Amino acid sequence: NRGVEVKILTNSLASTDNLEAFSGYQRDRNKLLQTGVNIYEFKPDAAIRYKVMTGALQKELDYAPIFGLHAKSMVIDQEIAVVGTFNLDPRSANLNTECVTILYSKKIGSQLYQTMEVDILPENAWETTLKFNPDSAAGIWKKLNMNSRKVVPKSIL
């Protein structure tokens, strides 16, 4: 233990629209937890969505949309903020036109950290542990579709 706290907020099975990416994460989830990483999985009905979707757009919808994450954000010591869409995988590095911005700013780093702390509140995300993961909150068809992907080797995802 080097005194480093690592928190990850990612989509839950219930909130994701990318089963391939979730499949890769799902295979590694317990390994991450065993190393001491704190994992939070975003709820599809996160309370924060009402702060994000306001005004005319929300009024026009006759349903509550499922919320998921796409941007990747990281804060290091509340001094370095990293924000982008780049995935930490060979596909993003070699094929996709994803981007990432690194900001060396205590002010922005602190603000991003505070925003991320709100995102992991219980009304917005489930805390995943070795004894609990929120996969059961997904619908039956999504779970069946997800289970069918377990036969595909991780190396080709």
C-alpha positions as a Python dict, from the first residue, in 0.01 Angstrom:
ca = {
    (1, 'N'): (0, 0, 0),
    (2, 'R'): (159, 325, -119),
    (3, 'G'): (-118, 545, 20),
    (4, 'V'): (-268, 602, -323),
    (5, 'E'): (-645, 619, -343),
    (6, 'V'): (-792, 514, -677),
    (7, 'K'): (-1160, 562, -752),
    (8, 'I'): (-1319, 458, -1079),
    (9, 'L'): (-1663, 566, -1195),
    (10, 'T'): (-1780, 373, -1497),
    (11, 'N'): (-2106, 268, -1654),
    (12, 'S'): (-2304, -10, -1494),
    (13, 'L'): (-2445, -284, -1712),
    (14, 'A'): (-2782, -110, -1671),
    (15, 'S'): (-2649, 225, -1800),
    (16, 'T'): (-2406, 119, -2072),
    (17, 'D'): (-2476, 132, -2442),
    (18, 'N'): (-2147, -42, -2523),
    (19, 'L'): (-2162, -406, -2421),
    (20, 'E'): (-1824, -486, -2578),
    (21, 'A'): (-1646, -231, -2358),
    (22, 'F'): (-1845, -338, -2052),
    (23, 'S'): (-1757, -701, -2121),
    (24, 'G'): (-1386, -621, -2105),
    (25, 'Y'): (-1430, -425, -1784),
    (26, 'Q'): (-1652, -692, -1629),
    (27, 'R'): (-1379, -952, -1675),
    (28, 'D'): (-1129, -734, -1484),
    (29, 'R'): (-1361, -586, -1220),
    (30, 'N'): (-1275, -828, -937),
    (31, 'K'): (-901, -798, -1004),
    (32, 'L'): (-928, -420, -968),
    (33, 'L'): (-1129, -453, -647),
    (34, 'Q'): (-876, -700, -504),
    (35, 'T'): (-599, -442, -550),
    (36, 'G'): (-792, -187, -345),
    (37, 'V'): (-946, 19, -623),
    (38, 'N'): (-1282, 171, -529),
    (39, 'I'): (-1528, 117, -814),
    (40, 'Y'): (-1855, 300, -863),
    (41, 'E'): (-2097, 213, -1142),
    (42, 'F'): (-2324, 483, -1278),
    (43, 'K'): (-2697, 432, -1234),
    (44, 'P'): (-2917, 459, -1544),
    (45, 'D'): (-3155, 679, -1344),
    (46, 'A'): (-2890, 885, -1167),
    (47, 'A'): (-3033, 1182, -979),
    (48, 'I'): (-2766, 1405, -1135),
    (49, 'R'): (-2940, 1376, -1473),
    (50, 'Y'): (-3203, 1626, -1357),
    (51, 'K'): (-2929, 1884, -1308),
    (52, 'V'): (-2779, 1808, -1648),
    (53, 'M'): (-3101, 1785, -1846),
    (54, 'T'): (-3297, 2096, -1770),
    (55, 'G'): (-3523, 2334, -1952),
    (56, 'A'): (-3687, 2275, -2287),
    (57, 'L'): (-3508, 1948, -2367),
    (58, 'Q'): (-3636, 1772, -2055),
    (59, 'K'): (-3987, 1910, -2107),
    (60, 'E'): (-3998, 1779, -2465),
    (61, 'L'): (-3919, 1422, -2363),
    (62, 'D'): (-4206, 1200, -2261),
    (63, 'Y'): (-3967, 957, -2090),
    (64, 'A'): (-3668, 971, -1858),
    (65, 'P'): (-3359, 886, -2064),
    (66, 'I'): (-3103, 633, -1944),
    (67, 'F'): (-2786, 814, -1851),
    (68, 'G'): (-2443, 674, -1923),
    (69, 'L'): (-2087, 801, -1936),
    (70, 'H'): (-1866, 851, -2239),
    (71, 'A'): (-1604, 1106, -2139),
    (72, 'K'): (-1310, 978, -1942),
    (73, 'S'): (-1190, 1198, -1657),
    (74, 'M'): (-906, 1163, -1412),
    (75, 'V'): (-772, 1385, -1136),
    (76, 'I'): (-426, 1343, -988),
    (77, 'D'): (-366, 1502, -647),
    (78, 'Q'): (-638, 1758, -727),
    (79, 'E'): (-376, 1935, -940),
    (80, 'I'): (-385, 1762, -1277),
    (81, 'A'): (-712, 1717, -1464),
    (82, 'V'): (-737, 1475, -1755),
    (83, 'V'): (-1054, 1484, -1966),
    (84, 'G'): (-1129, 1321, -2298),
    (85, 'T'): (-1287, 1037, -2487),
    (86, 'F'): (-972, 829, -2526),
    (87, 'N'): (-1001, 468, -2409),
    (88, 'L'): (-702, 295, -2256),
    (89, 'D'): (-690, 21, -2515),
    (90, 'P'): (-511, -56, -2845),
    (91, 'R'): (-818, 29, -3051),
    (92, 'S'): (-827, 389, -2929),
    (93, 'A'): (-452, 423, -2964),
    (94, 'N'): (-439, 290, -3320),
    (95, 'L'): (-778, 327, -3489),
    (96, 'N'): (-1011, 576, -3327),
    (97, 'T'): (-996, 952, -3351),
    (98, 'E'): (-1041, 1000, -2979),
    (99, 'C'): (-886, 1290, -2792),
    (100, 'V'): (-766, 1376, -2444),
    (101, 'T'): (-673, 1704, -2273),
    (102, 'I'): (-437, 1731, -1977),
    (103, 'L'): (-466, 2045, -1765),
    (104, 'Y'): (-208, 2134, -1502),
    (105, 'S'): (-427, 2350, -1280),
    (106, 'K'): (-503, 2324, -908),
    (107, 'K'): (-827, 2519, -961),
    (108, 'I'): (-958, 2298, -1242),
    (109, 'G'): (-826, 1980, -1080),
    (110, 'S'): (-1005, 2064, -757),
    (111, 'Q'): (-1330, 2152, -938),
    (112, 'L'): (-1323, 1832, -1143),
    (113, 'Y'): (-1254, 1630, -828),
    (114, 'Q'): (-1555, 1787, -654),
    (115, 'T'): (-1776, 1712, -956),
    (116, 'M'): (-1659, 1351, -958),
    (117, 'E'): (-1733, 1319, -585),
    (118, 'V'): (-2094, 1422, -658),
    (119, 'D'): (-2113, 1168, -940),
    (120, 'I'): (-2027, 883, -702),
    (121, 'L'): (-2289, 972, -441),
    (122, 'P'): (-2535, 685, -373),
    (123, 'E'): (-2815, 858, -563),
    (124, 'N'): (-2597, 858, -876),
    (125, 'A'): (-2385, 544, -859),
    (126, 'W'): (-2361, 204, -696),
    (127, 'E'): (-2044, 124, -504),
    (128, 'T'): (-1921, -207, -639),
    (129, 'T'): (-1749, -449, -402),
    (130, 'L'): (-1627, -807, -410),
    (131, 'K'): (-1963, -904, -255),
    (132, 'F'): (-2188, -675, -462),
    (133, 'N'): (-2208, -562, -820),
    (134, 'P'): (-2514, -399, -975),
    (135, 'D'): (-2536, -622, -1284),
    (136, 'S'): (-2870, -753, -1156),
    (137, 'A'): (-3023, -406, -1211),
    (138, 'A'): (-3000, -451, -1589),
    (139, 'G'): (-3291, -589, -1786),
    (140, 'I'): (-3310, -958, -1873),
    (141, 'W'): (-3234, -906, -2244),
    (142, 'K'): (-2927, -697, -2170),
    (143, 'K'): (-2802, -959, -1923),
    (144, 'L'): (-2856, -1240, -2176),
    (145, 'N'): (-2681, -1041, -2447),
    (146, 'M'): (-2395, -972, -2206),
    (147, 'N'): (-2360, -1338, -2107),
    (148, 'S'): (-2341, -1440, -2473),
    (149, 'R'): (-2028, -1222, -2507),
    (150, 'K'): (-1840, -1422, -2246),
    (151, 'V'): (-1753, -1678, -2512),
    (152, 'V'): (-1558, -1414, -2709),
    (153, 'P'): (-1190, -1397, -2609),
    (154, 'K'): (-1095, -1068, -2439),
    (155, 'S'): (-803, -1026, -2679),
    (156, 'I'): (-1036, -956, -2972),
    (157, 'L'): (-1273, -718, -2792),
}
